[in-house]
Amino acid sequence: MADRSFLSWPFFEDRHRALAEGLDAWCAANLPADHADVDAACRDLVARLGAGGWLRHSGAGAGESLDVRSLCIIRETLARHDGLADFAFAMQGLGMGAVSLFGTAEQREWLDRTRSGRAISGFALTEPGSGSDVARTATTAVRDGDGFVLNGEKTYISNGGIADVYVVFARTGEAPGARGLSAFLMPADAPGLEVVERIEVVAPHPLAHLRLMDVRLPESALIGAPGAGFKVAMAVLDVFRSTVGAAALGFARRALEESLARVKDRQLFGAPLADLQMVQGHIADMALEVDAAALLVYRAAWTKDMGAARVTREAAMAKLYATEAAQRVIDAAVQLHGGDGVRKGVIVESLYREIRALRIYEGASDVQKVVIARAALDA
């Protein structure tokens, strides 16, 4: 049983504790999913998460605001049970985050569909020549009559190839660099959108390289003001970077849980592994990393929920520490499992593959250090 004592921390309200308990019970009955066909698994997970009512937390309806603590609790809980379920939930939120924060009433019709599990969303920001450096975005959106024509390429796009709708960022040229970007809502059936390649990674997720060739979108597809795309992207990441830390925390908790069971059960030299002081040292380090990560993740989420306009520093700290700590915790778990730790199908082996990408996407660890350092220097 995973440690739930953190739910008594003052960051949370009774509704958060009820959410955690209810989702954990749902996960125990519904997860893990069958990952044999990743596309089919993701479609099924989105539909079931929608039917269970969990996806309503992934976005904010008109007059509502995103509850970041709920987002983090959900991602932590799902990740502890099944990494692909966490992915499916997370992309419904990240994919439509721009619409949650800046969308029009018409655009929110798509949000209603993704929050119910009737549609799958994607977030098309990364390009072959630009990842963390969003200002280098090369995809263009040229105004043409009463709309825009988009041309360019996007890569490592989550849900690429299975999404029904994407939020895509393109250069509209109001100013140089980051100030000349805009965000658009693009249906997956838009003429000119091509899935160039499906990308396979160490922990199977639906990813793709997309090409936009004279994709025509109406004026109503523009999210926010022209030239405000960088602001839109950063506002979305300001919310969802903390949730990446929460997912990493879920992986780390599961690794610690598996390790505790292992060292209590496994015998070495006539006694449980848990009796060895060196093993106890590993367990102590793992428990410390988990609690420290949880404190940073839920501080960032609480700060945002309390009305802070920006939590760039807090979210960067949460994502950086939680993902790096989870990597260390899971590595230790693999070591404590010995040969079984690298055997395909063993839980800690799958966690080892799942955690690695979290230190890269939504701002790599080294980029988070730059963010944190700049905030400290500007204080």
C-alpha positions in Angstrom: 0.0 0.0 0.0 1.5 3.3 -1.1 2.0 5.9 1.6 -0.9 8.4 1.7 0.1 10.4 4.8 0.9 13.3 2.5 -2.8 13.8 2.0 -3.0 15.2 5.6 -0.7 18.0 4.7 -2.2 21.5 4.8 -1.9 21.9 1.0 -5.0 19.8 0.6 -8.8 20.1 1.3 -11.2 17.3 2.0 -12.2 17.3 -1.7 -8.6 16.5 -2.7 -8.5 13.6 -0.2 -11.8 12.3 -1.6 -10.5 12.6 -5.1 -7.4 10.6 -4.2 -9.3 7.8 -2.5 -11.9 7.5 -5.3 -9.3 7.5 -8.1 -7.1 5.0 -6.3 -10.1 2.6 -6.0 -10.9 3.1 -9.7 -7.3 2.4 -10.7 -7.2 -0.8 -8.6 -10.3 -2.0 -10.6 -9.3 -0.8 -14.1 -5.5 -0.7 -14.4 -3.0 -1.6 -15.7 -4.2 -1.4 -19.3 -3.2 -3.9 -22.0 -0.3 -2.1 -23.8 0.0 -4.6 -26.7 -1.6 -2.0 -29.1 -0.6 1.4 -27.8 -2.9 3.4 -30.0 -5.9 1.2 -29.1 -4.9 1.3 -25.4 -4.8 5.1 -25.4 -8.1 5.4 -27.1 -9.6 3.0 -24.6 -8.0 4.7 -21.6 -9.3 8.1 -22.7 -12.8 6.7 -23.1 -12.8 5.0 -19.7 -11.2 8.0 -17.9 -14.0 10.1 -19.5 -16.7 7.7 -18.5 -15.4 7.6 -15.0 -15.6 11.4 -14.7 -11.8 11.9 -14.2 -11.2 13.8 -17.4 -13.4 16.7 -16.2 -10.5 17.7 -14.1 -8.2 17.9 -17.2 -9.7 21.2 -18.3 -11.6 24.2 -17.1 -15.1 25.1 -18.4 -16.3 28.7 -18.8 -16.0 30.6 -15.6 -13.9 27.8 -14.0 -10.2 27.6 -13.2 -7.9 24.7 -13.4 -7.3 23.1 -9.9 -3.6 22.2 -10.1 -3.6 20.2 -6.9 -6.3 17.9 -8.4 -4.3 17.6 -11.6 -1.2 16.6 -9.6 -3.1 14.1 -7.4 -4.6 12.5 -10.5 -1.3 12.2 -12.4 0.5 10.9 -9.3 -2.2 8.3 -8.7 -2.4 7.2 -12.3 1.4 7.0 -12.8 1.6 4.8 -9.7 -0.7 2.3 -11.3 0.0 2.6 -15.0 2.3 5.0 -16.9 0.2 4.9 -20.1 -3.0 5.9 -18.1 -1.1 8.9 -16.8 -0.1 9.8 -20.3 -3.6 9.5 -21.6 -4.9 11.8 -18.9 -2.1 14.2 -19.1 -2.4 14.8 -22.8 -6.1 15.6 -22.5 -5.0 18.4 -20.1 -1.9 19.7 -21.8 -3.4 19.3 -25.3 -6.3 21.6 -24.5 -4.6 23.7 -21.8 -4.5 26.7 -24.1 -8.3 26.4 -24.6 -8.9 26.0 -20.9 -7.0 29.2 -20.2 -7.7 31.4 -23.3 -10.3 29.7 -25.4 -13.5 31.2 -26.9 -16.9 29.7 -26.4 -16.7 28.1 -29.8 -13.3 26.6 -29.1 -14.6 25.3 -25.8 -16.9 22.9 -27.7 -13.7 20.9 -28.3 -12.9 21.1 -24.6 -16.2 19.6 -23.8 -15.4 16.7 -26.0 -11.9 16.1 -24.6 -13.2 16.4 -20.9 -15.8 13.7 -21.6 -13.4 11.4 -23.4 -15.2 11.7 -26.8 -12.1 13.3 -28.4 -8.3 13.1 -28.0 -6.1 16.1 -28.0 -2.5 16.9 -28.9 -0.1 19.8 -28.2 2.0 20.7 -31.2 4.9 22.9 -30.1 8.2 21.0 -30.6 9.9 21.2 -34.0 12.9 19.5 -35.6 14.9 22.7 -34.9 13.3 23.9 -31.7 12.5 22.1 -28.5 12.9 24.0 -25.2 13.8 27.2 -27.2 10.3 28.0 -28.3 11.5 31.3 -29.8 13.1 29.4 -32.7 9.7 28.1 -33.9 9.8 28.0 -37.7 6.3 26.9 -38.6 4.5 29.9 -40.2 0.9 31.1 -40.2 0.3 33.6 -42.9 -2.8 35.7 -42.9 -4.9 35.0 -46.0 -8.3 36.7 -46.4 -10.4 35.7 -43.4 -8.0 33.1 -42.1 -4.5 31.7 -41.9 -2.4 29.3 -44.0 0.1 27.2 -42.0 3.2 25.5 -43.2 5.9 23.7 -41.2 6.8 20.6 -39.3 6.2 19.4 -35.7 7.9 16.5 -34.1 7.7 14.3 -30.9 4.0 15.3 -30.8 2.2 13.2 -28.2 -1.0 11.6 -29.5 0.3 12.4 -33.0 -1.6 10.2 -35.4 -4.5 9.4 -33.0 -5.5 12.9 -31.8 -8.8 14.5 -33.1 -7.6 18.0 -32.5 -4.3 19.8 -31.9 -3.2 23.1 -30.5 -0.4 24.2 -32.8 2.0 27.1 -32.4 3.2 29.0 -35.5 5.0 32.2 -36.4 2.7 35.0 -37.4 5.4 37.6 -37.4 4.1 40.5 -35.2 7.6 40.8 -33.8 11.0 38.9 -33.8 11.5 35.8 -31.8 9.0 34.7 -29.2 6.9 37.8 -29.6 5.9 36.8 -33.1 4.1 33.5 -32.3 0.4 32.6 -32.2 -1.6 29.6 -31.1 -4.2 27.9 -33.2 -6.8 25.1 -32.8 -6.4 22.7 -35.6 -8.7 19.7 -36.2 -6.8 16.5 -37.2 -8.8 16.2 -40.4 -7.7 19.6 -41.7 -6.6 19.3 -45.3 -2.8 19.5 -45.6 -2.0 17.9 -42.2 0.2 14.8 -42.7 1.5 12.3 -40.3 5.0 11.9 -41.7 6.3 9.3 -39.2 5.2 7.5 -36.0 8.1 7.7 -33.5 8.9 4.7 -31.2 10.5 5.5 -27.8 11.7 3.4 -24.9 8.3 3.5 -23.1 5.7 3.1 -25.8 3.6 6.1 -26.3 1.8 7.4 -29.4 4.2 10.0 -30.8 4.5 11.4 -34.3 6.2 13.8 -36.7 3.7 16.0 -38.4 3.9 18.1 -41.5 1.6 21.1 -42.3 1.3 21.9 -46.0 -0.9 24.9 -46.7 -3.2 24.0 -43.9 -6.0 26.6 -44.0 -7.6 27.6 -40.7 -10.3 30.2 -40.1 -9.8 33.3 -37.9 -11.8 31.6 -35.2 -9.0 29.0 -34.8 -6.8 31.7 -33.3 -6.4 31.1 -29.5 -5.8 34.4 -27.7 -4.5 37.5 -29.5 -2.2 37.4 -32.6 1.4 37.3 -31.4 0.5 36.0 -27.9 1.4 32.4 -28.7 4.5 32.4 -26.5 2.5 33.8 -23.6 -0.1 31.1 -24.2 2.5 28.3 -24.3 4.3 29.5 -21.1 1.0 29.9 -19.2 0.1 26.3 -20.1 3.5 25.0 -19.1 3.3 27.0 -15.9 0.4 24.8 -14.9 1.4 21.5 -16.4 5.1 21.4 -15.5 4.1 20.8 -11.9 2.0 17.8 -13.0 5.0 16.3 -14.7 6.7 16.3 -11.3 3.6 14.7 -9.9 3.7 11.9 -12.5 7.4 11.3 -11.6 6.4 11.2 -7.9 3.9 8.5 -8.7 6.5 6.4 -10.5 8.9 6.9 -7.5 6.3 6.0 -4.9 5.6 2.7 -6.9 9.3 2.0 -7.1 9.6 2.5 -3.3 6.6 0.4 -2.6 7.9 -2.5 -4.8 11.3 -2.2 -3.1 9.9 -2.4 0.4 8.1 -5.6 -0.5 11.2 -7.0 -2.2 13.7 -6.4 0.7 11.2 -7.7 3.3 10.7 -10.9 1.3 14.1 -11.6 -0.3 16.5 -13.6 1.8 20.3 -13.1 1.7 22.8 -14.9 4.0 19.9 -16.4 5.9 18.1 -13.1 6.7 15.8 -10.6 4.8 17.6 -8.0 2.7 15.9 -5.4 4.9 18.2 -6.4 7.8 21.3 -5.2 6.0 22.3 -1.7 6.9 23.4 -0.9 3.4 19.9 -1.8 2.1 18.3 0.3 4.9 20.5 3.2 3.7 19.1 2.8 0.2 15.5 2.7 1.5 16.1 5.8 3.6 17.5 7.7 0.6 14.5 6.7 -1.5 11.9 7.7 1.1 13.6 11.0 1.6 13.7 11.7 -2.2 10.0 10.9 -2.4 8.9 13.2 0.4 11.1 16.1 -0.8 9.7 15.8 -4.3 6.1 15.7 -2.9 6.7 18.9 -0.9 8.0 20.7 -4.0 5.3 19.5 -6.3 2.4 20.3 -4.0 3.9 23.6 -2.9 3.9 24.7 -6.6 0.4 23.4 -7.1 -1.0 25.0 -4.0 0.7 28.3 -4.8 -0.9 28.4 -8.3 -4.3 27.4 -6.8 -4.1 30.2 -4.3 -4.1 32.8 -7.1 -0.5 33.4 -8.0 -0.3 34.8 -11.5 2.8 32.9 -12.3 4.6 30.0 -10.6 7.4 29.6 -13.1 10.1 29.2 -10.4 8.1 26.9 -8.2 7.0 24.7 -11.2 10.5 24.5 -12.5 11.8 23.4 -9.1 9.0 20.9 -8.8 9.6 19.4 -12.2 13.4 19.4 -11.9 13.7 17.8 -8.5 10.8 15.3 -8.8 11.9 13.9 -12.1 15.6 13.7 -11.2 14.8 12.2 -7.8 12.4 9.7 -9.4 15.2 8.6 -11.7 17.5 8.0 -8.7 14.7 6.2 -6.7 13.9 3.9 -9.6 17.5 3.2 -10.3 17.9 2.1 -6.7 14.8 0.0 -7.0 16.2 -1.8 -10.0 19.5 -2.5 -8.0 17.6 -3.8 -5.0 15.7 -6.2 -7.3 18.9 -7.7 -8.7 18.6 -9.6 -12.0 14.8 -9.3 -11.8 15.2 -5.5 -11.9 16.1 -5.7 -15.6 13.8 -8.4 -16.6 11.2 -7.3 -19.1 7.7 -7.1 -17.6 8.8 -6.6 -14.0 7.3 -3.4 -12.6 10.6 -1.6 -11.8 11.9 -2.4 -15.3 9.0 -0.6 -16.8 9.3 2.3 -14.4 13.0 2.6 -15.5 11.8 3.1 -19.1 8.9 5.3 -18.2 10.8 7.9 -16.1 13.5 8.8 -18.5 11.4 10.9 -20.9 10.0 13.1 -18.0 13.5 14.6 -17.5 13.2 15.9 -21.1 9.7 16.9 -22.1 8.0 20.1 -21.1 11.5 21.7 -20.6 14.6 19.5 -20.0 16.2 19.4 -16.6 19.1 21.7 -17.7 16.6 24.2 -19.0 14.8 24.2 -15.6 18.1 25.0 -13.9 18.4 28.1 -16.2 14.8 29.1 -15.2 15.5 28.7 -11.5 18.8 30.5 -11.7 17.3 33.5 -13.6 14.6 33.7 -11.0 17.1 33.7 -8.2 19.3 36.3 -9.9 16.4 38.6 -10.6 15.1 38.4 -7.0 
